[in-house]
Amino acid sequence: MQAAQITFYEGEGFRGRAFTTKRSVGDFRADGFNDRASSVVVDNGTWVVCDDVGYRGRCVELRPGAYDSLRRLGLNDRVSSVDRADNGRRDMDRPEPVASADYEYRRRPYEP
């Protein structure tokens, strides 16, 4: 089984600076990515993204796939925390990812 992983991008269409995590992050301020995400790729696992720190505020569940714009979800430049969905959250939006991952994969400097 692959470890869950999610990558946030500053720009729509998977452009700009990226922030990848395999763990829940209760406050994006520590990673310098608070209220900056505009698109996201869920490589594995199901995640809950919230517009407030501490997994509060409006939250949306994201399944594996590519989300080229968080604007249509009302979360553009608003994501402040992300949690693994298996932590028991319910009653939230569950949007469909875009039909295909329309981004060019590129190995990041820290990836083997």
C-alpha positions in Angstrom: 0.0 0.0 0.0 1.3 3.4 -1.0 1.5 6.2 1.6 -1.1 8.9 1.3 0.3 12.1 -0.3 -1.2 15.4 -1.4 0.5 18.3 -3.2 -0.7 21.9 -3.2 0.3 24.5 -5.8 0.3 28.2 -5.6 -1.1 28.7 -9.1 -4.1 27.3 -10.8 -3.3 24.5 -13.3 -0.6 23.0 -11.0 1.8 26.0 -11.5 4.1 27.8 -9.1 5.6 26.8 -5.8 4.5 23.4 -4.4 3.9 22.0 -1.0 3.7 18.2 -0.5 2.8 16.3 2.6 2.2 12.7 3.6 0.9 13.7 7.1 -1.9 15.9 8.5 -0.9 19.5 8.9 -3.0 21.5 11.3 -1.6 24.9 10.4 0.0 25.8 7.1 1.5 29.0 8.5 4.5 26.9 9.8 5.2 25.7 6.3 4.7 29.1 4.7 1.7 28.0 2.6 -1.2 29.4 4.5 -3.9 30.8 2.2 -1.8 30.2 -0.9 -3.0 27.0 -2.6 -4.9 27.4 -5.9 -4.7 23.8 -7.2 -4.0 20.4 -5.8 -3.1 16.8 -6.7 -4.0 14.0 -4.4 -1.6 11.2 -5.3 -2.9 8.7 -2.9 -5.4 8.5 0.0 -8.4 10.7 0.8 -7.8 14.1 2.4 -9.9 16.8 4.1 -8.8 20.4 3.3 -10.1 23.2 5.6 -10.1 27.0 5.3 -9.1 27.5 8.9 -6.3 26.2 11.0 -6.9 23.2 13.3 -9.1 21.5 10.7 -11.9 24.0 11.3 -14.0 26.2 9.1 -15.4 25.0 5.8 -13.9 21.6 4.9 -13.9 19.6 1.7 -13.0 16.0 1.1 -10.6 15.3 -1.8 -10.1 11.9 -3.3 -7.2 10.8 -5.5 -7.0 12.9 -8.6 -6.2 16.3 -9.9 -8.0 19.5 -8.9 -6.8 22.2 -11.4 -8.6 25.0 -9.6 -9.7 25.4 -6.0 -11.7 28.4 -7.1 -14.7 26.2 -8.1 -14.6 24.7 -4.6 -14.5 28.2 -2.9 -11.1 27.4 -1.5 -8.8 29.4 -3.8 -6.1 31.0 -1.6 -8.0 29.9 1.5 -6.6 26.5 2.6 -5.1 26.6 6.1 -5.0 22.9 7.2 -5.2 19.4 5.7 -6.1 16.2 7.5 -6.3 12.5 6.5 -9.9 11.6 5.8 -9.7 8.4 7.8 -9.6 10.6 11.0 -13.4 10.5 11.1 -14.7 13.7 9.5 -18.2 13.7 7.9 -20.8 16.1 6.5 -18.7 18.0 3.9 -18.5 18.6 0.2 -16.9 15.8 -1.9 -16.2 17.2 -5.3 -15.1 15.2 -8.3 -11.5 15.6 -9.5 -10.9 16.7 -13.1 -11.2 13.9 -15.6 -7.4 13.5 -16.1 -4.3 14.8 -14.5 -3.5 17.7 -16.8 -0.1 18.5 -15.4 3.4 17.6 -16.2 4.9 15.4 -13.5 8.4 16.5 -12.6 10.6 15.0 -10.0 11.2 17.4 -7.1 14.8 17.8 -5.8 14.0 15.9 -2.6 12.4 12.9 -4.4 14.6 9.8 -5.1 
